[in-house]
Amino acid sequence: MGIYDITVKDAKGNDVNMSDYRGKVLLIVNTATRCDLTPQYAGLEKLYEKYKDRGFEVLDFPCNQFANQAPESADEIVDFCRTNYGVTFRQFEKIDVNGENESPLYTALKAKRGGVLGNNIKWNFTKFLVNREGEVVERFASSTAPEKLEKKLTEILGANE
């Protein structure tokens, strides 16, 4: 199953077909509001603002699986991100990225690009860069700052312009 075959829910609970993003370059991130990496939201927003007009989207999937660091409701998470980091990119419903209740999106992402220590997501802010054809081209560790993705991002964005 490819990512375009998957339906997810946005932060308001509405169905979103991943096929709506066909032709876009995506950065899919599992996030948390109470993590030492939470300030990465600012860097994600900067990338989004800089490249959205070139067909780039950041897709934010909050996840509470790591040390209970995203305990808020979807509305509270959206408010927190907008108030504290000026987030304007698309945010989705809270999901699991590992285990028996794992989102099918993350099952597909991990199948295409496992991590250094296997497929499981190890922590908040793991990032998947997806090209315009829906192929996972890179997986970045939680500790990789959004600014460090820019070179690879511009390569992918430029490849199909």
C-alpha positions, -999 to +999 in steps of 0.1 A: +000+000+000+013+034-010+008+066+011-017+079-015-040+049-007-044+061+030-069+083+046-061+102+078-080+126+100-072+162+104-072+180+137-109+186+134-116+149+128-123+153+091-111+126+067-082+136+045-071+115+016-034+114+013-039+114-025-048+151-020-011+156-017-001+139-050+024+161-068+036+178-035+068+173-016+059+163+020+077+164+053+057+141+076+065+146+113+053+130+145+053+158+171+047+165+208+040+197+227+059+190+259+092+176+245+126+192+246+124+191+208+091+210+206+110+242+196+115+224+162+080+237+154+096+271+146+121+255+122+093+235+105+072+266+101+102+285+085+107+257+060+070+256+052+068+294+047+099+294+025+089+266+002+051+262+003+048+281-030+070+255-046+047+226-037+060+218-002+038+207+027+046+199+063+021+174+078+021+174+116+009+142+134+009+147+171+018+115+191+015+108+228+034+075+227+067+089+240+067+098+277+031+112+275+045+144+259+014+153+238-014+148+263-036+177+250-067+174+228-062+182+191-077+217+195-054+224+224-024+212+203-034+234+174-038+264+197-005+258+214+014+256+181-002+287+166+003+307+197+038+297+205+053+289+171+031+306+146+023+273+129+003+275+097+010+241+082-016+213+084-021+195+116-038+162+121-054+141+148-032+125+174-020+091+163+002+061+173+033+057+152+042+022+167+024-008+180-009-024+175-028+009+170-002+023+147-015+046+119-015+029+085+004+060+073+033+052+096+032+016+087+037+026+051+063+052+058+084+028+080+081+000+054+097+023+029+124+037+051+134+020+083+155+036+109+191+029+119+179+005+146+149-009+128+115+003+117+101+016+150+099+053+156+123+060+185+111+095+196+091+126+188+100+147+157+111+118+135+108+132+100+100+115+066+107+134+034+084+122+006+088+132-031+061+143-055+054+107-065+047+096-029+080+078-024+099+082+009+133+095+000+147+101+034+141+095+071+156+120+096+162+113+133+144+133+159+175+153+167+179+165+131+169+202+132+145+212+104+172+236+090+195+206+083+169+192+059+169+222+036+196+210+012+178+177+006+145+194+004+156+218-023+171+189-043+137+172-042+117+204-049+140+213-078+140+178-094+105+183-108+101+219-115 
